[in-house]
Amino acid sequence: MDLITKVKVSGVNALTDARFFSGAGATYIGFCFDENSPRFIPSEKVYMIKEWLVGPSFVGEFTVHSKPDEINLIADKAGLDYVQLSESFSPALNNEINRPIFQEIVIEGVSELNNLQSRLEERQENVEVFILNFLEDFPLKDFAGLDSNNLNLIWGLTQRYKVIIDTKINKENVLDILELTRAYGINIPAGNEIKTGVQSFDESADLLEVLEKESD
């Protein structure tokens, strides 16, 4: 399925997830390597899942607790295309990572937009994509309430960098978010397990249907 924007799926930890989102047209499949997370997946399992997929690129999601040599080892064992780093990871270590970087930037409120450009500039070395993570308490989930100055700021960044928006995205607001931010893509979570071994993809399927390109 062809989509009108790039889609990254985070926290994939099962073949069922991976095959669904791959078939639905996701550009990037993300795997969490934080052992304290319920979405954690070992590198050996990632490698096996990859063998079943054709199309998406693969992103390893790491926390500040990971060291560059550990990240590189996991990236090699799992066959990752990219690594995603939290903002707590020192930008001075970016050149020690042997994969292009997806850099997460967390935004808690509108006032943080004022210094957003400088935060990206200081972390741009070896960065392929910036993921702007607007936290749950960010007051403008659809961005419609932002004034023209803040929208111009975001537009400047999305024209200069590849920017993926991570927020509470659903079928009702996704098109507005893409239009208002002019982003490179969006980030969505993997499916929710409704019982052991059974995933629910209803919300994701509805969202991805909205993003499907119309046939010529």
N, C-alpha and C positions, 0 to 999 in steps of 0.2 A: 504494500500500500504506500502510495506517495503522499507525503504531507507538505503543507504549505510553510512549515518552519522546522527547525532542528529540534528534536526532542531527546533529552537525556533522562534516563530512568535511574533512580538511585536505589541502593539497598537491595538489589536483586540477589537472592540467595537460594534459588531453586531453578531447575531446568524448566519447570512449568512457567515461571515468570519470564525467563529469558526467551523461550520460544514464542510466548504470546506477544511480547513487546517487539521482538525481532520481526515477526510476521506483520505486526501493525505499523511498521515503518520507523521505529525509533532509530535515531542516528547513533546514539551512544548508550551502552549498557554499563551501569556502574555497580561495582561490587565493594562492599564494606569490609575493611580489614581491621576494624577496631574490635578487639576481642571482648570488650565490655558491652558491645552493642548486641541487641537481639537479632540484628540483621547480619551479624558476622558470618563470613564464609571463608573456609581455608583455601589457600592457593591451589591445592591439588584438585579440589572440586571445581574451581573456576576453570581450570585447564580442561577438565572433562566436559563441562557445559559448553565451552567455546567450540568444541569439536562438532556440536550439533547445529551451530548457527552460521548463517551466511548473511553478510550485509553490514551489521553495526560494528562500530569500534568499541573497544573495551577500556573502561576507566576504573582504576583502583582508588578507592576512597580511604584516605589516611587521616589520622589525628596527630596532634602535636607530640604524642608519646612515641611516634615512630621516628627512627633515625634514618638519614639518607641511605646508609649501606643496607639497612633492613628493607627499606622501600624498594631499592634497586633489586635486591635478591628476590623479593616477592613478585615484582614486575616481570623479572626474567622467568621465574618458575610458572607464573600464571599466564604468561604471554600477553601482557597488557600493552595497549597502545599509548595510554596516558595515565598520569597519576593526579589525583585531586588532593590538594593540601588545604588544611584549615588556616585561618588567618593567624593563628597562634604560632605557626611554623615560621621560623626566622627566614626572611627573604634573602639573607646572606648565604643560605644553604641551597638556594635554588639551582645554582650551577653545579651542585653535586648530584642532582637527580638526573638519571640518564634517560628520562622520557620527557616529552612536552608536558607542561603542567596545566591543570585546571585549578585556578586559584579561587577559593571561596572567600567572599567578603560579606560579613554579617552587618546588616543595617537594622537597628532597633527602632529608630524614629526618624521623622522628617528632618530634624535638625542635623542629622548625620550626613545628609546629602551635601551639605556645604563643603565638607572636606573629602568627599568621595573621590574626586579626581586625583588628589594627592595620594590617597591610599592606593589607588590603582597604579599610579606612576612609580611608586617606590617598590612595587612588587611585580613589575612587568617582565623582568628578566626570565627567559625560558618559558613564559606563560603563553599558552595557546588560546585559552578561553578564561574569562572571568565569570564566576557564578555569583550573582548578587542575591544573597539570601535575606529576604525581608521576613523578619521573625513574626511569630503569631500575633504579637501585640502591635505590629506596625499598623497605624490607623487607616491606611488607604490601600486596601488589598487590591483594588482594581485600578489604582492610580488616577482615577477620574477627578479626585479632589485636589490634585497637585496644582499649584499655580504655574504660570507660564515660565517663570524663572527656573523652577525645579525641573520642569519638563525639558526646557532647553539644555539644562545641565546633563540630564540623562541622555538626551539625543546626541549631545556632543561626545559622550562616552561610547554610546552604541555605534556611532559612526567611526570612532577611532579604534575600538577594540571589538572582538567577538564577545558579546555579553549574553549570558543565559540568565533568565529570571527564575528565581526560586521563591515561591510564595504559595498562598492557598489558591491554587489554580483549579478551575473546574470548567465544565462545558458552558456555563453562563458568562464567565468573565474572560475566557482565554483570548478571544478575538480583540476585545477592548484593550487588554494588557499588551498584546503584540502591537496594536496600532499606536497606543499611547507611548510605549517605550521604544518602539522600532528595534527591538532586541533581535539578536541572532537566533535565539531559541528559548525554550523553557525547560525547567527541571520538574519532574513529577516522581512521586514515590512508587515503588513496586507494589504489587497486589497485596491485599490483606488476607491473611489466612483465617478462614472461617471455621475450620477444624483441621486436624492433623492431615497434612498432605493435600488439602483442598483450598484453592485460592479463589477469591472473588475479584473479578476484573470489570465489574459492571460500570463503576464510575470512570475508570480509565478508558474503557471501550467507548463510552459516550463522549468523553473529551477528545479522543483521537478521531472519532467520526466527524466531529466539528472541524478538525484540522485537515481532513482528507481533501486532496486536490480534486477538483471536478474533472471529469473525463472530457477530452476534446470531442 
